[in-house]
Structure formats: structure tokens, C-alpha cells
Amino acid sequence: MEQSGDKRVLGVDLLRILSMFFVVVLHTLGVGGALAALPPSSLRYWTLWALEALSYCAVNCMGLISGYVAAGRPHPLRRLRSLWLQVFFYSAVITLVFALLQPGSLRPRDMLAPFIPVLNGTYWYFTAYFVLFLLMPFLDLILNALTRSTAKRLSITLVAAFSIMAALSPEKSFAVQSGYSVLWLVVLYLLGGCLRRFPPLRQRSARLYLLGYLACSLLALLGKDLFEGVPPLIIFSFSGLFLTYSSPLILFSAIFLLLALRQYQPGHALPRRVIRFCAPLSFGVYLLHAHPLVWSHVLSGSTAALAQYSTPQCAALVLLIALFIFAAGICADFVRDRLFCFAALLFRRTSKRNGKAPPEP
């Protein structure tokens, strides 16, 4: 990440951490079964769905960060190699654990999955990001050629075509797949790059941007509730307008959150140390808990029983479970990082003894 100022780096890193925590909250509520078990229109229903809506910008934040941080910088393939090794490590270790503890839970494709994580689609975000990474040098050519006015036109076009029009269209012509696609990550990368190169001329306060994030998130929830079950019109559909990654409201909630947190600069050393420690390890949180075997055998249905608790208890337990998963992922990736560093050191020493120069790390 570019070291152009502690303020900017820490703010974006904080958003990276927060985005991954949001991902865990989404999975705790959705895959865990808490949302499905709630009595409709109850206070618990609205409270947990509000948590869902506030967390829904997670993927958009990560995509915007990719463009905001990486646009215009070198994209060495060794970075992609490192990510692939990280994904392979988690996929292989998790598969091995299930092979030992629950051998009947594995299919032949599960045994092969660690070796081809991109083609197998073990982690959809990594698969999409893998392709995005290969496209980054070409996307940077577009960003570098922009002026402020053309960047504005490009941003409006991207939002209009791939967020608003794609949300309203009952067809799949725009291929954004509600945000689960390479195309949507490309859109986010370009938008993040435009924000980095041409930030708003009038800088608003972080509080105002946070208010925009809250308003967009809660409007998405309200729209989802009002239009849920409404059949599509002849040429319009309402299903993609609200709680989907490519929803205009969810997209703008992520943009507002990025604009708010990029200004963040903690005044004490402890939060700075926590952010610097957690941010590089946060991707491991996703790799640990979103593996298909963990997803189906551990996470699925695990939080449905929370619906029987009172509203404050229910919300608190969801956040505590998500925090526990997040902390476990950070700890696991710290161990993985130490193992990788030890393996790299051992490899370099072995190469020196054999008289061979080790490849560039």
C-alpha cells in the first residue's frame, strides 16, 4: 500500500478490516440461519436486518479499496503468486482436517479443489479478483488517460449502466450477477481509481459521509421490505435495487464509507498498532470461514437458535459470534504468515548452501 501519508494508509486499512468484519456478519446472519428464523416484522427482525443492511457494502468496499490503493502502481505477478499460495494453504489444510475428522463429508472434487482454487471456484471473490488482477495494468491505462471531467463521465456511466440499469433490468444482459462477478469488481476498481485520482473538490466532514452511509444502507432495507414479493413489471424489476452488492444504494453506502474513513487518523498508538497488525491478515478471515466445507458443515444453520433470545441479546450474540470468527481468522493467518516467513527463510538458506540464488520473493 502506498505510503503517502499515515493518515490515508490507516484510514483505508481500517476500512479493509471493517469490510471483512462486515463479511463475517453477513455470513453469520445469512448462512448461519439467524435471519431465516426471525418472526417477520418483529423488533428482532428489524434489528438483525438492519445489521445485515449496514454490512452489505462489504464487497463493494473491498473492490473500491483495490482501485483506490492499487491503481497506477506496479502489479507484479509475485503478488498473485503469494495470494494463490495463501488460498492453497487454507484450502489444503481445511480439506485435510475434514478428511481426518469427517472423511465421509468429502467428495472427489473436494480433494482436488486445493490445487485449482481459481477454476474450482472454491472462493468466488478470489476467483474474480484473480482475473481482475490480470486486468489491472490495462485498467490503469484507462485511469491514467482520464481528466477530472472524463473521470466524472466514466463514473456516471459505470453507475448508470452496471448498477442502476442492471438493477432495473429483469434480464441478465449486464452480467454483473448482483455483484458476484469479475465485471462488478472491474467497475469497483475503476470507481476506486477515479476517487483516488480525483477526490471530491469540496471535502465534507467524516460525519456527513457516515450519515450518507447510514441513510443509503437503511433506505436499502426499507426498499427491500416494501418491494419484496412485488412481481417485475414488463420492463422493470425491483429485486436488484436494494439489498444486492450491485444495488445503487449499497454502492453509494460503500463510497460514503470510503470517503469517511480515508480521513481517519487515530490519535493514540494502540489503535494504530491494531490496524497495522490486522489489516494485512484480514483476507485470512475470509479464507478460513468461507471455505465450502466450513460453510456447509460448521457455519450453516449455526445461529438459527439465536432468534429465541431478546432483541438486545440476539444482536449482541450475532456481533460476538462474528467477532470471534474474525479474531480466529486473524490468529490463523498470523500463524500462516509466520509459517510462510519461516519457509521462505529456510528456502533462502538452502539455496545459498547449494550455491543457487533464490528467486525474488
RAWO-V474120 format. One record per pair of residues at least 24 apart in sequence whose C-alpha atoms are under 8 Angstrom apart, sorted by sequence separation. I is the first residue (numbers start at 0). J is the second residue. D is the distance in Angstrom with one decimal. If there is no record, write none. Layout:
I;J;D, I;J;D
//
This chain:
88;113;7.8, 161;186;7.8, 24;50;7.8, 25;51;5.9, 87;113;5.3, 90;116;8.0, 24;51;7.3, 86;113;7.9, 87;114;6.6, 25;54;6.5, 87;116;7.0, 157;186;6.5, 219;248;6.0, 24;54;6.9, 25;55;7.1, 86;116;7.3, 218;248;7.5, 219;249;7.0, 22;54;7.0, 216;248;6.7, 21;54;4.7, 22;55;7.8, 215;248;5.1, 216;249;6.2, 21;55;7.2, 215;249;6.6, 21;56;7.9, 22;57;5.9, 154;189;7.9, 18;54;7.8, 21;57;5.6, 22;58;7.5, 154;190;6.1, 215;251;6.8, 216;252;6.1, 288;324;7.3, 215;252;5.4, 18;56;7.6, 19;57;6.7, 214;252;7.9, 18;57;4.5, 154;193;7.5, 212;251;7.2, 213;252;7.2, 17;57;8.0, 18;58;7.1, 212;252;4.2, 284;324;7.5, 288;328;7.5, 211;252;6.7, 212;253;6.9, 284;325;5.8, 287;328;6.0, 18;60;6.3, 151;193;8.0, 212;254;7.9, 284;326;7.9, 18;61;6.6, 150;193;6.1, 212;255;5.3, 284;327;7.4, 285;328;7.5, 211;255;6.1, 212;256;5.9, 284;328;3.9, 287;331;7.9, 15;60;7.5, 283;328;5.7, 284;329;6.0, 14;60;7.4, 15;61;6.5, 209;255;6.5, 283;329;6.5, 142;189;7.2, 150;197;7.7, 208;255;5.0, 209;256;6.1, 281;328;7.4, 208;256;6.5, 281;329;6.1, 283;331;7.3, 284;332;7.4, 15;64;7.5, 280;329;5.7, 283;332;5.2, 79;129;7.3, 131;181;6.4, 142;192;6.8, 147;197;6.1, 208;258;6.6, 209;259;6.1, 130;181;6.8, 138;189;7.2, 142;193;6.9, 208;259;5.2, 281;332;7.9, 207;259;8.0, 277;329;6.6, 280;332;5.7, 11;64;7.1, 79;132;7.5, 127;180;6.1, 128;181;6.9, 131;184;6.9, 205;258;7.3, 206;259;7.2, 280;333;6.6, 127;181;4.6, 131;185;6.4, 205;259;4.3, 124;179;7.6, 204;259;7.4, 205;260;7.1, 123;179;7.4, 128;184;7.3, 127;184;7.3, 205;262;7.1, 74;132;7.5, 74;135;7.3, 74;136;7.1, 169;231;7.1, 177;239;6.8, 183;245;7.4, 73;136;7.9, 70;135;7.4, 71;136;8.0, 169;234;6.8, 178;243;7.1, 179;244;7.7, 168;234;6.7, 169;235;6.0, 177;243;5.7, 178;244;4.8, 1;68;6.9, 167;234;8.0, 168;235;5.5, 169;236;5.0, 177;244;5.8, 178;245;4.9, 0;68;6.2, 71;139;5.6, 167;235;5.1, 168;236;5.7, 177;245;5.2, 0;69;7.4, 70;139;5.9, 167;236;4.9, 177;246;7.6, 166;236;7.1, 167;237;6.0, 175;245;7.4, 71;142;7.9, 166;237;7.0, 167;238;7.8, 70;142;7.7, 71;143;7.3, 166;238;7.2, 167;239;6.7, 166;239;4.3, 167;240;6.8, 165;239;7.6, 166;240;5.2, 163;240;7.4, 166;245;7.2, 166;246;6.3, 166;247;8.0, 162;245;5.3, 163;246;7.1, 161;245;7.4, 162;246;5.7, 163;247;5.9, 162;247;5.4, 162;250;7.9, 158;247;7.3, 70;188;7.8, 66;187;7.0, 67;188;7.3, 62;184;5.6, 66;188;4.0, 70;192;5.5, 65;188;5.8, 66;189;6.0, 69;192;7.9, 63;187;5.0, 64;188;7.6, 66;190;7.0, 67;191;4.4, 68;192;7.7, 62;187;5.1, 63;188;5.5, 66;191;4.3, 67;192;4.8, 62;188;5.8, 63;189;7.9, 65;191;7.0, 66;192;4.4, 67;193;7.7, 63;190;6.6, 64;191;6.3, 67;194;6.7, 68;195;7.7, 59;187;6.8, 63;191;4.3, 67;195;5.1, 62;191;7.5, 63;192;7.7, 66;195;7.9, 53;213;7.0, 55;216;7.8, 53;216;5.4, 52;216;5.4, 53;217;7.2, 122;286;7.5, 52;217;6.5, 52;219;7.0, 122;289;7.3, 49;217;6.8, 52;220;5.9, 122;290;6.8, 121;290;6.7, 121;291;6.7, 49;220;6.9, 48;220;7.3, 59;244;6.6, 58;244;7.0, 55;242;7.1, 55;243;7.5, 56;244;6.7, 55;244;6.9, 52;242;6.9, 59;249;7.9, 63;253;8.0, 59;250;6.3, 63;254;7.7, 56;249;5.5, 60;253;5.2, 64;257;8.0, 55;249;6.7, 56;250;6.7, 59;253;5.9, 60;254;7.3, 63;257;7.9, 93;287;8.0, 97;292;7.7, 56;252;6.4, 57;253;7.4, 60;256;7.8, 90;286;7.8, 56;253;5.2, 60;257;7.0, 89;286;6.4, 93;290;7.8, 89;287;6.5, 94;292;7.5, 93;292;7.7, 86;286;6.8, 90;290;7.1, 93;293;7.9, 14;256;7.8, 14;257;7.0, 11;257;7.3, 14;260;6.5, 13;260;7.3, 11;260;6.5, 10;260;5.0, 11;261;5.3, 10;261;4.3, 9;261;7.7, 10;262;6.0, 8;261;7.7, 10;263;4.7, 7;261;5.4, 9;263;6.9, 10;264;6.5, 6;261;7.4, 7;262;6.3, 9;264;6.6, 6;262;6.5, 7;263;7.2, 6;263;6.1, 7;264;7.7, 6;264;4.9, 16;274;7.7, 5;264;7.5, 13;274;6.1, 16;277;6.9, 9;271;7.2, 12;274;6.6, 16;278;5.5, 19;281;6.5, 23;285;7.7, 12;275;7.5, 15;278;6.3, 19;282;7.4, 22;285;7.7, 43;306;7.5, 30;294;7.6, 46;310;7.2, 9;274;6.9, 13;278;7.1, 16;281;6.1, 19;284;7.2, 9;275;7.4, 12;278;5.6, 15;281;7.5, 19;285;7.1, 43;309;7.3, 31;298;5.5, 32;299;6.8, 33;300;7.7, 36;303;5.6, 43;310;4.8, 47;314;6.4, 30;298;6.5, 31;299;4.8, 32;300;4.7, 35;303;7.4, 36;304;7.6, 42;310;6.6, 46;314;7.1, 30;299;5.1, 31;300;4.4, 32;301;6.7, 33;302;5.1, 34;303;7.5, 37;306;5.5, 30;300;6.5, 31;301;4.8, 32;302;5.5, 33;303;4.2, 36;306;5.9, 43;313;7.3, 27;298;7.4, 31;302;4.7, 32;303;4.5, 33;304;7.1, 43;314;7.9, 31;303;6.3, 33;305;6.3, 34;306;8.0, 33;306;6.1, 28;302;7.2, 27;302;6.8, 77;360;7.2, 28;317;7.3, 27;317;6.9, 24;317;7.3, 27;320;7.5, 24;318;7.0, 27;321;6.4, 24;321;5.4, 23;321;5.5, 20;321;7.1, 23;324;7.2, 20;322;7.3, 23;325;6.9, 20;325;6.3, 19;325;7.9
//
